[in-house]
C-alpha cells in the first residue's frame, strides 16, 4: 500500500513533490515511472506527526512494465541521520547556486 508521501530531490536540485510511495526498512517502493530516479538522489518523507526523514538512493531499482504490473521503482536506500540529511541537502542546494 502506497501510504507514504515523499519528495524527490535530484542531484541537480530538481524536486518532485507529493508522490505516493511505500517506505520499508531499507527500501522505498514507488509505483510510477514518470520521474527519473538515480543513485545519490535524496528522498524526503514528511510524517503526520511533523517529523521528517531523509534517505539517500543507493540503487534506483527500476523495473519495466510486465503484463499488468506498471513500470515502477524498488529503491534500495540508506536512511540519513539529521546531520547527514542537512549536509546532503546543503550540498545539493550549493551545487545549484554555483551553476
C-alpha positions in Angstrom: 0.0 0.0 0.0 1.3 3.4 -1.0 0.5 5.3 2.2 3.7 7.5 2.4 4.1 10.9 0.8 7.6 11.6 -0.5 9.6 14.4 -2.2 12.5 13.5 -4.5 15.4 15.9 -4.5 17.6 15.2 -7.6 21.3 15.8 -7.5 20.8 18.8 -9.9 18.3 20.3 -7.5 15.1 19.4 -9.4 12.3 18.5 -7.0 9.3 16.2 -7.4 6.8 16.5 -4.5 3.7 14.8 -3.2 4.4 11.3 -4.6 2.8 8.2 -3.1 5.2 5.6 -2.0 5.7 2.7 0.4 8.7 3.1 2.7 10.2 -0.1 4.3 13.3 -0.6 6.4 15.9 -0.2 3.6 13.6 0.1 0.5 11.2 2.5 -1.0 8.6 1.4 -3.5 7.3 3.9 -6.0 4.6 2.6 -8.4 5.2 5.2 -11.1 7.9 5.8 -13.7 7.4 9.4 -14.8 10.3 10.6 -12.7 13.9 9.5 -13.4 15.5 8.4 -10.1 19.2 8.0 -9.9 21.8 6.9 -7.3 22.6 9.7 -4.8 19.2 11.4 -5.2 17.5 12.2 -1.9 14.1 11.1 -0.8 12.3 13.1 1.9 9.3 11.7 3.8 7.1 14.1 5.8 5.3 12.3 8.6 1.9 13.1 10.1 3.5 13.9 13.5 5.5 16.7 11.9 8.7 14.7 11.7 10.8 14.3 8.5 13.1 11.5 7.3 15.7 11.7 4.6 17.0 8.8 2.6 19.8 8.6 0.0 19.2 6.4 -3.0 21.8 3.6 -3.3 20.2 1.7 -6.2 17.1 3.0 -8.0 15.9 -0.5 -8.9 13.8 0.5 -11.9 11.5 -2.3 -13.2 9.9 -2.1 -16.7 6.2 -2.8 -17.1 5.4 -6.5 -17.0 1.9 -7.7 -18.1 -0.5 -5.9 -15.7 2.3 -4.6 -13.4 3.2 -1.0 -14.3 6.8 0.3 -14.6 8.0 1.1 -11.1 10.9 1.6 -8.7 12.1 -0.7 -5.9 14.8 1.6 -4.5 17.5 0.5 -2.1 18.1 3.4 0.2 20.2 4.5 3.2 18.4 6.4 5.9 20.4 9.6 6.8 20.6 11.0 10.3 19.7 14.7 10.9 23.3 16.0 10.4 23.9 13.9 7.3 20.5 14.9 5.8 21.1 18.6 6.4 24.6 18.3 4.9 23.3 16.4 1.8 20.6 19.0 1.2 23.0 21.8 1.7 25.5 20.3 -0.8 22.7 19.9 -3.4 21.5 23.5 -2.9 25.0 24.9 -3.1 25.8 23.0 -6.3 22.7 24.5 -7.9 23.6 28.0 -6.9 27.1 27.6 -8.4 25.7 26.6 -11.8 
